[in-house]
Amino acid sequence: MLFRSPAGNDLLFDEAGLEQGRNFNNKLWNALKLVRMWGEKMSPDGLPASRTDPAFYAVTWFENR
């Protein structure tokens, strides 16, 4: 909400902005669940099951962020 208003100006409350933020957070949450599910495909010692598996790169990228 803060980024939508220029400095020094008042911002009227708008529920559409809240809904937009909720939807964005929901997308992030779903992406996290998907990547964690891919991470479960890794072997118990934490090493990748296969470097040819596309999920390996997604999990590696997500863990390094």
ABEGO torsion letter per residue (X at the ends): XAAABBBGBBBBBBAAAAAAAAAAAAAAAAAAAAAAAAAAABBAAGBBABAABAAAAAAAAAAAX
